[in-house]
């Protein structure tokens, strides 16, 4: 048995980094060094006989260096049809909202200055008044996401006391967010009522006691119940809250201040209607159906919102100036009445089926010669996808898609979808019935060009 440690044959970091840099001169020096170190560390950990050849080691280091140097998040084409795709960043900002954020980031502004008096001003006062106007509420407040909004609401209204929630609404959503854990972090005691599938008004009435501080209703954002089920409607729960002189908070998760029922979106998403049904406070996300930046928005009674503003947690959870500027622009667009044209998310949600079918035919004509040369049959098909982002479970948007079906060969639909994700601008598609579906509902204005360039790369072998 050889007594020579095979790790002694590995090159020095600077030599390997130099070889990586000569392969790709666009890489920054820090990335080549870090990639070389990672590749050498992996080789040392795996060394049992001869070290890998230098070329193989350079390949590994180059791959790691490129991954490190790649911007994150990077632009992708959302061809899934899922408007609020959590993994793809949910709602894209309107251009005006992005410009407002840039202005706030690169210039001084009156963030917390009252220009009339020269004294300290209110960071959230202006956007709060606008949100309240849109919602038909007494007051409004914005924090950094909806989990933060719920945490602040419960911590303010029910710390060291009890919160009553239906067992059918004890949700867990992405990222291991669990409602009981949020309530515990807010310092409240959870009281569960009803069963998983059925909760009745009397369940709430029997559970209310001397330590009860809040009734909480939670929208089941990422699943639905069917069959032998029952839940207490918001108006009924509001009547119970008034009977017992308790506040009622609804965590809607995803909501809009615009009435989109004419566009066939379910009425439950309309926040002003939830307030009119009796909720004292409703909280929801800014980057879902609302169509703005990531934020948690609370609208409701002046007493409840005022107490939340005074809670020390409000500072820890507050919005940064860039998010605040983009949120303010988004709210202005809604107040002006032209949000459906200016907000990308609303355009996607409200696009008509005829318009979508026409765009799908146009995209198919652009890519068909390239796709067919690669061995893919192209056709336009009806499509459907959920709204996504924990919004409106069970509701599907009707759309159109360009379907790519591989002819007999080595590659199936999954492999073609993977190749499209490796394009210079990755194209993220959906797989159904052994076809790659490019759903046009979620394409932005210049995405057709990016899709064509991806197929041109496949055609010349760049992505193979």
N, C-alpha and C positions, 0 to 999 in steps of 0.2 A: 504494500500500500504506500502511495506517495505521501511524503511528509511535507510537501510544498503546498502552502495555502494557495488555492486557485485565485483568491482575491488579489494576490500580488500582481497578477497579470492585467488587472484593470488599469485603464489610462488615468492620468491626473484630471481633475475637474477642468483646469484651464485648457488642456489639450482637447478634451471632448467638447467643451463649449466652443472652442475655435472651429472645430469641424462642423458643429451645428450651424454656427454663424456663416460659414462659407457655403453651406447648402441653401440657406435662406437669409439673404442680406437684409430683408425687411424686418427681421426680428430685433427687438431691443436687446442690448447687452445683458440686462438683468434677467430676461427670460431665458436666454441661452445658458447662462450660468445656473439658474434655478432648475431648468430642465435637465442639464447635465448632472447636477447633484441628485435629483430624484431618480434618474435612470441608474446612476452608480449605486445609490442606496438599495434600489430594487435588485440589482445584480449581486450585490454583496449578500443580501438577505437570502437569495436563491442559490448562491454558489455552492455546488457540491462536487463539481469536477472542473472541466476547463471553462474559463470565462467566455462569455459570448464574443463573437467576432466584432471587430471595431465597427464595421458597417451596420450590423444589427443594433449595436449599442447607440450609434448615431441616429438610426431610425427611431429608436425609442425615445431618445432625448429630444429629438426634433418634434415628435408628436406631443410630448409633455410641454415643451417650450411654446409651441403654437397654442395649445390649450390655455396656458397661463396668460399669454399675451392677448388672447381674443377678448374683445370688449364684452361686458356682461351687464345687463341683458343686451343681446344683439337683435337686430331687426329680423323678423320672420314674416312670411306670408301665411295668414290664417285662412286656409281653404277648407276648414273643418265644417263650416256652417254654424258652429257654436259661437254665438256673439260674445258672450261673457266667459271666455275660456280662461279659467283660473291659471293654468300653467303658461298661458301666453300673455298674461298681464291684464286680463279683464278689459275694461273700457279704454279704448284709445282716446287720448285727449283731442279736443278740437284744436285746430291750428291757433285760433285766437287765445285759447286757454294756455297753450304752450308758450305763446309769445308773452302773455301776461306773467307767466312764471319766470321766463328769461329776464324780463324787465325787472322783476322783484329781486332776482338773484344777482344781477349785475349793476344795479343802481341803488342808491340810498332811497328810502321811501318813508312815508309817515306811518310806519307800522304801529307804533305805540306813541304817537305824538298828535296832540290836538293843535292843528295849525292856527286855529282862531285864538287860543289862549296861550299857546307856547308851552303848555304843561303836558304831563304824561296823558296819553289817550288810551282808548280801549281797543286792543288788537282785534277782537271778534265782534265788536258792536255793530259795524256796518253790515257785514255778511249775515249776522244774526237777524237783523231787522228785515233784510231782503228775504231770507229763508222763511221767516215768520209770515211775511206778506204772501209768498207763494203757497204756503201750507194752510193759510187761514188760521194760524195759531197765534197765541198770545206772545210766545217767545220761542227762540231757537238757539242752539249752541252746536258747534262743530268741534270734534276732537280727531285723533289721528286714524282711527278705524272703528268699525262697528263693535268689535269686541271691547274696545276701550269705552265706547259709548254705553254699552250695557254695564260694564264694570263701574263706571262713574255713576250711572243711574241707580244701580242697586246699592252701592256704597253710600250714596247720599240719602236715599229714601228708606233703607232697611238695615243699615249696619247694626250689628248686635241684636237683631230681631229676626223675625221669620218672614220668608217669602213663599207663597203658595204657587205651585206649578203643577200642571197636569203631567202624569207619567208619560202620556203620549207625546209630550213636547220636550222631553229631556234629551235634546239632540246632541249628537257629536258630528262635527263637520270636519273639513280638511285641516291638516296640520295639527291633529289631536286636540282640537278645541272641543271641550266638553262643558256643557252648561253647568252641571253641578260644581265643577272646579272653578268656574268663573264666579259663581255665587259664593263659594268658600273664600276665594281671594278677596271678594268684596266685604267679607266679614259678616255675611248673612247666613242664617240657618235655613236650609231647604226643607220644605214640607211638601211631600208628594201626595197628590190626590188622584182618585180614579184608578183605572188600570191602563195597561199599554194601549189597548184598542178602544176603550170606552170611558169617557168622563162625563159626569152629569152636573147640573147646577148645584144639587144638594151636596155633592162631594166637596165643593168649595165652601158652602155654608157651614157644613159640619166641622171643617178644618180650621175655620177662623176662630182665633182665641185672643187672649190678652196680649200675647207677644207678636201677633201678626202685624206686619208693617206694610205689606205690599202684595198685590195680586199681579202675577206676571204671565203674560201670554206670549208664546214663542212660535213663530212661523216655522213649520217643518220645511226647511229650505232645500234639502237635498234628497227627500224621499216623500212618498205619499202613502196614505192608508186607504185600503179598500175593503169591502165586505162588511162584516159585522162590526161597525165602528160608530162612534158618536163622540162629538166634541162640543164644548160650550161656545157658542158664537160670541163674538166680541161684544155686541150690544147687550146680550144677556149677562155676560160677565161684568160689564160696566154697571148694569143695574144693581148687581150684588155688591160691587165696590161702593156704590153710592149708599146703599142700605146700611153698610157697616162703616161708612166714612173712611174708606181706605183708598189710596191711589192705585191706579191701574196703569201698568207699563206694558207696552207691546213691543217686542223685538221682532220687527218685520224682516230683518235681514237685508232684503233687497226691495227697494221701493222707489216710486217716482212721484214727483209733485205735479206732473202733467197727467191729464186724463187721457189715457191711451186705449180706452175701451172701444172706440170706433175702429182702432187697428187690431181688434180682437185680443188684446192683452187682458188677462183676468182682472176683475175689479179689485181683488185683494191687494194688488200692487199699488193702488192709488192711496197715498198717505193721507191727503185731506179727508177722504172718505172714512178712513180709520179713526181719525180724530172726531169726526162728526158722529161716528158710532159709539163714542164714549170713552176712548182711551185718553188718559190724562197726559201721557207722554208716549210718543212713537220714536223708535230709533231704527236707523237703516244705514246702508253703505253708500258712500258717494261715488264709488267706481263700479257700481253694478248697473241696475236699471236707470239710476239717476244720470249716468253718462259723464261723470266728472272725474276728478282725481280721487285717489284713496283718501277717505275720510269717514268718520262716523258722525252722523247727523242726528240730533235730538230736537224734536219739535213738540210743543205742548203748552201746559199751563205756565204762567209767569212765576208762580210760587215754586213749582218743582224745578224749572230751568234755572231760576235765580239761585236756588239752593245749590244746584250742581256747579254753577259758575263760582261759588264761594268755596267749594270743596278743594282742599289742597291738591287732590289728585288731578284737578282740572289743569293745573300748570304742568304736571308731569306728562299729561296726555295731549297737550295742546298742539295745534297745527304749526308747522314751520311757515315762513313767509312765502315760499314758492307755492306750496299747496294752497295756502290761503288766497293768493292772487289768482290761481287757476280756478279755484272754487268760486270766487267772486265773479270772474268772467262768465263762468258757466251759468250761475244764477241770473246774471244780467241778461244772458241770451234767452233764458226761460221767461223772464219778466217782459222782454221785448216781443215775445211771441213767435220767434223764428228759430227756436231750438231744434225743431225737427229737421231743418235744413242745415244747421250749422254744427250739430253734435253728431260725430260719426256713429255712435252707438244707437241713437234714435233713428238715424237714416237706415241703419241695418235692420233694426227692429220693425220699421214701418214700410220697408221696401215692398212693392206690389209684386205679385207672382208673374204678371206679364213682363214687367221690367226685368225681373231676374231671369226669366226664360230667354229674353232677348240677349242679355249679357252673356249667358252661358253659351248660346249659339255663336256669338262673336268670338268668345275665347276658344271654343272648339275649332273654329275656322283658322285661328292663328296658330294653334299648336298641332293640328291634325297631321300636316305633312311631316313634321319632325317625329311625332309620336308613332305614326304608322311605320316610318322607316326604322324605328327601334323595335318594332314588333308589338305595338299596342294598338288595339282597336279602339276607336273614339266614338262616343255618342253622347247626346244630351239626354239626361234622365230627370224625372221628378225626384226631389230629395226632401228630407225632413230632419231636423235636429233640435235638441232642447236648447232653451235660452242659455243655460249654463250658469256658472258662478254662484251656485246655490240659489237660483231664482226660479220660481214657478215650476216646481216638480210636476211631471205629468203633462205639461203643456209643450207642444212641439210647433216649431215654425215650419211652414211649407216653403220650399225653395226649389232651385234647379241646380244641377251639378253636371260637370263634364266627367263622364265615366271612362276610365282607361282600363281595358281588359287585356291582360297579357295573352298573347297567342301561345301555343305550345312551345315550351322552351325551359331553360334552367331556372329562370327567375319567376317568382310568383308576385302577387300584389304587395305583400309585405316588403319584399326586397326592393321593388320599384319605389315604394313610399320612402324606404330608408335612403335610397339614392337621391330622391328629391330633397330630403332633409340635409343632404351634404352639399347642396348648391351654395354658391357665393351668398345669395340671399335664400336661406332655407325655406322650402315650401312644405308646410305641415298639412297633410291631407287626411282623409278618413278612409277606412277600409270597410267594404261591405260586399258580400257575395263574390269574393275573389276579384273585386275591382277596386282601383284607386279612384276615389271620388274627390273632385275639386269643386266644392260647393261655393257658388258665387255670392251668396248672401253676405259673407264676411270679408269679401275682398275690398280693399281700399282703392282709390282712384288709379294709382300707378302699379297695382299688384299684377295686372295682366302682363305688363312688360317684364316684371321679375319672373313670372312663371315661364314666359317664352324663353328668357335667357337661361333658365334652369334646364329647359329641354335642349337648347342649343349646346349647353355644356355636356349633356348626356350624349348628344349626337356626335360631338367631336371626340368623345371618349374621356373628357376631363374628369368625369365623376365615376368612371368605371373602376 
